């Protein structure tokens, strides 16, 4: 088989400025059990001019729910042989839209000149914001900082017992 390859090709593209996002969360926390209930999550996203606002909103909502799962529920553990302990959804909690309270998404009004039709990316920024927002809300409710994810009910209850 014959194969031609070209090396040392450099494509110069305009810069791709990052999107920005702020997330705010209101929670209800049971200090006896450590259970966290999300009452209201508000996100403001600067992704330039959304080409399809409905699609951008749904992508943002989905990423927020994934980020909440990462922050509160999704704990991956292995046994001494390296076998994953959570090998089904019976042991691995993945949140759904039903686990969320009010979820609000707003878009900042901006225009990115280097992007198509004024848009910037929106991708991974939406999953990054819930963890610090929840950590701060839990700190405000308990006075305890959690610096490792997930911040499970058990960890919260134990930290409050040891406080």
Residue pairs with C-beta under 8 A, 6 or more apart in sequence:
14 114
15 114
16 114
16 115
16 120
16 121
17 112
17 114
17 115
17 120
18 120
18 121
18 125
19 45
19 46
19 47
19 48
19 120
19 121
19 122
19 123
19 125
20 45
20 46
20 108
20 125
21 43
21 44
21 45
21 46
21 125
21 126
21 128
21 129
22 43
22 44
22 129
23 41
23 42
23 43
23 64
23 129
23 130
23 132
23 133
24 41
24 42
24 43
24 133
25 38
25 40
25 41
25 42
25 130
25 133
25 134
25 137
26 38
26 39
26 40
26 41
26 101
26 137
27 36
27 37
27 38
27 39
27 134
27 137
27 138
27 141
28 36
28 37
28 39
29 35
29 36
29 37
29 138
29 141
29 142
29 156
31 141
31 142
31 160
32 157
33 153
33 157
34 152
34 153
34 154
34 155
34 156
34 157
34 158
34 160
35 153
36 72
36 134
36 138
36 151
36 153
36 156
37 101
38 68
38 99
38 100
38 101
39 101
39 102
40 101
40 102
40 104
41 64
41 68
41 100
41 101
41 102
41 103
41 104
41 130
41 133
42 104
42 105
42 106
43 60
43 64
43 104
43 105
43 106
43 126
43 129
44 105
44 106
44 107
44 108
45 56
45 60
45 105
45 106
45 107
45 108
45 122
45 125
45 126
46 107
46 108
46 110
46 120
47 56
47 107
47 119
47 120
47 121
47 122
47 125
48 110
48 111
48 112
48 115
48 118
48 119
48 120
49 110
49 111
49 112
49 115
49 117
49 118
49 119
50 56
50 57
50 107
50 119
50 122
51 116
51 117
51 119
53 107
56 107
56 122
57 105
57 107
59 122
59 126
60 105
60 122
60 126
61 97
61 103
61 105
62 126
63 124
63 125
63 126
63 127
64 103
64 105
64 126
64 127
64 129
64 130
65 95
65 96
65 97
65 99
65 100
65 103
66 127
67 126
67 127
67 128
67 129
67 130
67 131
68 95
68 99
68 100
68 130
68 134
69 93
69 94
69 95
70 127
70 130
70 131
70 149
70 150
71 130
71 131
71 134
71 135
71 149
71 150
71 151
72 95
72 134
72 150
72 151
72 152
73 93
73 94
73 95
73 150
73 152
74 92
74 93
74 94
74 150
75 86
75 150
75 152
76 84
76 86
76 92
77 84
77 85
77 86
78 84
78 85
79 85
85 91
86 92
97 103
110 118
110 120
111 118
112 118
112 119
112 120
131 149
134 151
135 145
135 146
135 147
135 151
138 144
138 146
138 151
138 156
139 145
139 146
142 156
142 159
142 160
142 163
143 163
144 156
144 159
144 160
144 163
146 155
146 156
146 159
